[in-house]
C-alpha cells in the first residue's frame, strides 16, 4: 500500500502514483514490457487474483517484475513527507528516503522504546508508559518467573523419577540375566553360539574386498569419519552388539601387535594380503573379522574383528 498523497508537500507527479492504490509508490516495482510501476505489496495482492497488468491487461507475472528505474527511485526519495506521528504532535517534514531514520528517533513515536523513570527502570514502548505501574508490573514478573520455576521443578522431578525407574529396571534386568547364567551354565554357551551365528551371517553377506594400497590405511580416523563408518555398518545389517567394539578397533590404539606401530606395519605389509577382508558397502574401508581370519594368528587379528579405513585403494573382488 502506497503513501497517502496528502502527506506530501507540493504536487506529486502522477507517474509516481500507484495505479492500484492511488498512493505514492512504496517499494516500487515495474512490469518490464509495459513499464507500468506499482507498489510491491499492491501488485503482489493483485497477482493473487489475476496474472495481468492492472493498467493495460497485458500478461505479466511476479517473475517478470523488476525494480523500478533509478530515476524514478531518485524522484521518490526527494519528495518531502510529513512524519507518521503527525497525529501525535510531530510537525517534522522529511525527505522520503530519510523517513525511516526519523521514525526510529521520533519523540512522538508511540512505539519508541523508553525507560520507566518512576523507579523500576523497565523498558517499554511510549504508549505503554501511561498505563505502567512499577510494583504491579514487577509483581507480575515475579509470578511469571515463579510459575516457570515451578514447572521446571515438576519437569525435573518427573525426569528424575523416570531416570531412577529406568536405572532400577536395568539393575533388575542385569541381576536376572546373571542369575539365569549362574543357574544354567549352558546358557552362556548358547548365547555365544547365537551371537557367533549372527556375526557369521552378516560377514557372509558382505562382498570380498581387495586392498591395493596398504599404505593408504588411516591409523587415527577422526570422529566424523568414524561416525560415517558406524552409519555404514548399521545400514549393512551389522549386529548391534559388536558395532561399538568394531569402531573402537578402527583406531591404532586398539590394534593388535602386528599393526601396533608404523615400523611393524611396514615390516608385516606383505602378510596383509593373507587377510580375508570384506568391504564395508560404498566405503574405502574393509572389515577383517576374527572368525574368518584364524589363520592369521593372534598378533594380526582381534576380537571380534578390525575395521581398516583407507584413503584409497579398496576394490571389490569378483566372485
C-alpha angles and dihedrals in degrees: 000000000000130000119277107260092220090067092068128087115236127356119324117219109249090229087068093058124096110240090214103052098015089227128122108282115271116195090348124213129182137217103234099218104044093024094221113154128216141174108269093235094045096053092043089056090046091053090055086069105031140000101229139098109269090220107046102007092237116153113271135151136192090263090061095055120108133186113276115264116276093244090058092047090050092051091050094048092057095054115113113233134183117242118266087237096059088113088060093051106275111140097184120131113193140171111276092241089056096048098097093048090051093048092055091060101028108130089211094056106118090206095051110123112247134172123239110250095192095087112283097075092212117159119234140148117285094246091055094054098081090056095045122113114184099211095043092047094048091045089054090050090050091052092048092049092047090051090053091050091049091051092048091049091050091048092045092048090048092050092046090053092048091048092049090048091051092048091048091050090048093051091048091049092050091048091049092051092048090049091051090051092049093049094045116035090183091063093075090050089050092050092050091049093051092047091048091051091050091050093047092049091052095046091049090055092059125090117252110251138208122208111211098176112041089172089069092068113130108222098186110034114191125238094264093052092047090050090052092052092045090054091050091050092051092049091049091059097254110171107261094226092067102037095088092048092048092050089049089052091054090078122079091235087072099040121117121252094270090063101028101108137024090247094054091045090055092047094047098040093108090058094056091078087069092065116110097224131183123201121242101231115268093352136108087239140095135201119224107195122199092224089064098038107052087127091066098068132234094285091062103041138043134197125297091000147283132268112214115195121196136193088219142333106080119130134172115243119234110245 
